[in-house]
Amino acid sequence: MKLIGMLDSPYVRRVAISLDLLGIEFEHDPLSVFSTFEAFSRVNPVVKAPTLLLDDGGVLMDSTLIIDYFESLSTPQSKLLPSQPQALAGALSRVGLALATCEKTVQIVYEHKLRPAEKVHQPWVERVTRQLLAACTELDKQWAAQASHGLRPDQAGVTSAVAWSFMQSMQPNVVKASDFPALNAHAARLEQTDLFKRYPIA
């Protein structure tokens, strides 16, 4: 099994960490959707990271769909999402917020790095930034309300930490660590674990 994509992508990184937590062995091939576009296209013509090549030749795309697939194969004890509806709703709320921060951060980065400076649409940047900070605010509140983080992170914990580290690597002046102390502390704790160190963001 092979995971295709670079770990500076929060989507690739959350898959790598999740598969590790679930006890799934895989090989990582750090192809870039930019610098190695043609090589990536030979693996998956859609050139979408992450791409997972299954042992039977099947191809899975999208971080959530990949994780859902392996979650469905896992034992109740190893699953990364709770089974009880109320707990599941809470976890999925945090996952959704974390993924929203990734999406909005990517939009800001692409607007500035891929579009000529004279064509950057500032009203769009301001709108996306507002959405990004709103998601961070709610996510920070939710982590501040958590009584215990536990020893083994669940999917909400993994995705929140990965998203935060991505934001800090790409937009630290927009998403200031001092403004979101609970989220920052949560990510800092996980980034110090051997699990996260095995899949460094850079």
Salt bridges, closest charged atoms under 4 A:
ASP20 OD2 - ARG198 NE 3.01
GLU27 OE2 - LYS2 NZ 3.96
GLU103 OE2 - LYS104 NZ 3.37
GLU111 OE2 - ARG115 NE 3.01
GLU191 OE2 - ARG13 NH1 2.79
